[in-house]
Amino acid sequence: MTEGISAIHSRITELQGQFGQLSARPSVSGQQFAAQLTAAQQKAGTATKATTAPSVSTPSVSTPSTPTASTTGTATTTGTSAATGAEKAHAHSKVLGGGDRITPTMQKVIDAVDAKFGPFPAIGAWRADGGMPGSDHPTGKAADFMLSSGGKMPSPAKLKEGWETANYVKDNAEKLGIKYIIFAQHIWSPSRAGEGWRLMSDRGSVTANHFDHVHISVEK
């Protein structure tokens, strides 16, 4: 059984690595690929549950841990590497539309995520036009943690970091005040947590499908 679980997780890693090749594979849409990845993740969860006690939750791509707040008033942030557990120090990511235009809850999430997974090419928070009806960006309750720029598909390594970031926030949703998370054409929300990561419709581009950034919205 353990060997079977390892094989499934290897398949997930393989699928995530293929994200970077989507643009060169016109016969495979982002939606089709996302469906394959979802199926592999669900299979991994089912296999894992069969070998663990009922009280242990299905492991996600990243390991849940307490967010490390950024150092106030300094140029660097100290966090813990998700891959090695080693401490790392880095400059704060540039936040576009931050300051008093975002809510205290959103600022807390930005600080926690940037400390643990930054620096990001940019973090886009408040903007007047959210891009779609009901967007949380104009209210200061959303931020996009960019993995690449120019609408380009991120590298497999960056996509893996995106999943680690998204799952870290999911696993700490209650503490961080999360409303929903979108990444790689999938959405997760506390109100429908039992459904896991839900596949979204194909919106036609890398950015619109949230492959190049992790979108995080907060409740207040």
Secondary structure, DSSP 4 states (H G I P E B T S, - for coil): -HHHHHHHHHHHHHHHHGGGGGGG-TTS-HHHHHHHHHHHHHHHHHHHHTTS-TTSPPP-SS---PPPPP-TTSSEEEEE-TTT--EEEEEPPPEET-GGGS-HHHHHHHHHHHHHH---S-EE---S--SSTT-STTTT-EEEEESSSTTPPPPHHHHHHHHHHHHHHHHTHHHHTEEEEEETTEEE-GGGGGG-SEEPPP-SSTTTTTSSEEEEEE--
